[in-house]
């Protein structure tokens, strides 16, 4: 497959000469991830479980169980299988996230061949930040910071007073806002999280228009000038779009099964935490739609999509 294949390395001081690739998979090849997945699937097919109890993406493996002892047992099975074929499980990158939503139990220490596995309160997987308490405030903070980083990259254009406001709005909608709302389809946000997103967006838009709060220009006027909808409304539209997509899936699909998954446990004292389905039900009530509309993709999109003003 890689016969007579050559490559080059590009660096800050220039590009190297061509050299042959004779060992391993070609770095950067479109086939390399697919071939790696085939190998991993063939080697571990008998110890894998259905999602969400076992999730694989390239060399990132997530094992989920209802008890620490079960996680330890499955982790040892994966360790023995990988090492038996010459692969290694990284001791330094392996972490253990303990979720105790009821507050009635404590984490069980885990180890890899005698090396203790550190317990973390959050971990990053495929660009998303998963917290042990089931909340998303840290992830929302991370997305806001990422949006500001992207905003600074294009600040020379979107803050240029010679640039038309409508064009600035298009740049914001296509470059900055998608970064802020990455993964928002699965967010169970609180009112405080929505307010932080709204405040961050309005600061960006005011900078783009060259006005401050001292100028006493209303938010509605700024949005109308840039043709930008509320970020919180776009978030709700994304969430409902994903909900409709999952509802149209087959009953055996992993997303459909996870949405109706029952997890054993007890709720702690006080007010229950806001769940993703609570947000979805609230969004549907606000939009005036029901589950019966989800089967019609066109109608569902027409009733739930939040379009930017023209």
N, C-alpha and C positions, 0 to 999 in steps of 0.2 A: 504493500500500500504506500509506504514511504520510500520506495526505491528511487534512487537518484534525486532525493529531496535535499535542497540546500536552503540556508537561511542567512540573515544578516542581523547584526545588533546595532541599533541606533542609540547614540549617546550624546551628551552635551558637546563633545569635541568632534563629533562626526560619526560616520557609519563605517563599520568594519567591512572587510572583504567577505565574500561568500564562503561558507564552509558547510560540509555535508552533515546531515542529521542521521546518525547510524544507530543510536541507542534510545529506547523509550519513545514516548509520544512527542510529536512535534508541538512545541510550545506555541500557542496562538492559533493552532489549526482548528477549524470548525468541527472536525471529526473527533478531536481529542476528548472533550467532555463526554460525548456520546459513547466512545469506546471505554472510557473509565467507568461510566455507569453500567455498561454491559458486564464488565469484569466484576464490579462490586455486587451486582445483582446475582450473577452466577455463583459467586463465592459464598454469599450469605442468604440465599433464597430460603433455606430451611430454618433459619433462626430469625428471620424478619417477621414482624407482626403488622397487622393493618394499621393504617394511620387512624388516629393521632398517636397511637402507642409506640410507633416506630416511624421516623421520618428521615429520609436520606436526600441530600442534595450534594452531588459530587462527593467530596470527602468529609462533608459536615453531617454528623449523625446525631439525632436526638432520640433518646429513649425516655418514654413516659410510663410511669406506673403509679399504682395507688399506695404503695408502701416502699420504704427504703430497702427492705430486704429483697423485694422483687427487683428493684433497680440494680442492686448489687449482684444478684444472680444473673440477670440478663447482661450486665456489663462484663462479667467474667466470661460468659459464653462468647460475646463479641471479641473480647481480648484474645481468647484461645484460638478462635477461628482466624482472625486476622494474622496473628503471629505464626500460625501453622503454615501459612502460604507466603511468608516473608514480608508481610506488611506490619507496620508499627502503629500503635495507638499512642498519641501524644499525651504524656503525663502532665505537661505544663499547660496545655490548652483545654484539658478536660475540667468542666465545672459542674457543680451540683446545685440546682435551684429547688428550694423547698417551698411549697405553697401550702399554707395553713390558713384558709380563709375563716375558719371558725375559731382559731386561737386556742385550741384544746390539746394540741400535741406539739412535740418538739422534733427536730430533725435527727435522723439516724446517721451516725458517721459512716461514710463510705471510703473505700480505698481501692487502689490499683496495685496489686502485688505488694502490699505493705505501705505504699505511698498514699497518705491521706489526700482525699479530693476536697479542695476548698469549697466552702458553701458561699454562694453569692446571692445577693438580693435581686439581681437582674442580669439578663444576658442578652446579647444581640444575635439575632438569627435572620439571615437573608434581608438585612437592612432594617428589621424591626426590633424594637426593644421590648422584651418581655419582663414584666415585674412580678415578683413573688406574691404581692398583695392583690394582683389582678387589676390594678389601676393603670392609667396611661399618662399621668401628669408629667413624668420625666420624659416620656417619648414625645409628648407635645412640645415640651421645652426644647428637645433636640431638633425637632422639625422646624421650630421657629428660628433657632440658631442657624440651621442649614439654609433656611430661606434668606436670612440676612447675609450669609456668606455669598449666596448666589446673587443677591441684590448688589453687593459691593463689586462683584465682577463686572456688572453691566452699568454701574453707576455713572460712568462717563457718558453713556448714551441716554439713559432715562432721566438724568438730571440736567441734561443740556437744554437751556431755555429756547434754543432754536429748533428743537425737535417738536413736532406736532403732538399734542396731548393724546390724540387717538392712537398714534403709533406707539407712544409710551405705554398706553394701556395694553396694546397687543403684545408688547414685549413682556410686560408683567404677567399677563395671562398665560403665555406660552413658555416662559422661562422660570419665573420665580414662584408663582402660586402652585404649580404642580409639585415643586420640591417641598413646600410647606404642608401639602395635603397628601404626601406619599403615605400609603397605607391607611388613610383615614376611613376607608370602607369598613374597617373592623374596630374603629374606636368607640368606646363607651365613655364619651366625654361628659364632664360636669359643666355647669354654667360658668364656673371659674375658668375652665380650660377654653371654652368658647370665647369668653371675654378676652383672654390673653391673645388668642389668634386674631380677634377683631382689632385689638389695640395695636398689635404688631403690623397688621395690614394697613391700618390708617396712617401710622407713622411713615410707612414706605410711600403711600400714595401722596401724602402731604409733601414729603421731600421731593417727589417726582414733579409735583405741580409748583414747587417753590414757594409754598405758603406754610405758615405756622398757625398754632391755635390762637396766637395774638392777633392774627388777621381776621378772626371771627368769620371764617368761611365754613359753611355747614358741610358735614360729611356727605350728604346727599348730592350737593353740587359738585364736590370733587369726584364722586363716583360717576355722576352723569357726564362729567367732562372726559373722564378716562374710559367710560363704557365698561365698568367693572362691577360685578354683582358682589353681594356680601360673601365673605369667605365662609361664614357659618352656614349660609344657605347652600353653597357649593358642597360643603361637608355633608350636609343632610342629603343632598342629591346623590353624592357618591355612595353613601351608606344604603340608600334605598335602591340604587342601581345594582349594587352587589347582592342585596337581599333578593331582588327579583331574579337575578342570574342564578342564585343558588336554588330558589324555589322551582325553577324550570329544569333543574337537573334531575337525573334518575334517582330513585330512592336509594340505590346502592352506591352512589357517588360519595366520595369521602367528605366533601363539603356539606352535603345534605345530611349525612349521618352525624357529623360533628355538631351541626346546628341543633339537632334534637337529642344530643348525647346527655344522658343522666349521670351525674357524678355524685357518689355517696358522700355524706358528710353532714355537718351541722353548721347552721348560721350562728354567728356570734351575737352578742347582745347589741341592742341599739338598732338604729335604722339600717335596713339592708342596703348594701352597696348597689349602685346603679349598674344594671347589666346591659349588654349590647342589645338584647331583645327589647328591653324597656325603651331604649333610644329609638329603635325601629318602630315600635308601636306608637310612640309619641310623634315621630315624623309622619307616619301614615295617617294619624288622626289630624295632624296639621294640614296635610295635603288633601285629605278627604278621599283616601283610597282604601281598598281592602285587599285581602289575599286573593280574591277571585280574579283580580285584574292582572296578577303576576304572570299568568299563562300567556297573555298577549303581550309580547315584547314591545311592539310599537306603541300600543296604548299605555303600557306601564311607563315607558320612557317619556311619552308626551305629558303624563300627569305628574311625574316625579322629578323630571329634569329641571334644573335651575339654570336657565340660559342668561348670558350676559346681555345687558341692554345694547341696542343697536343705535 
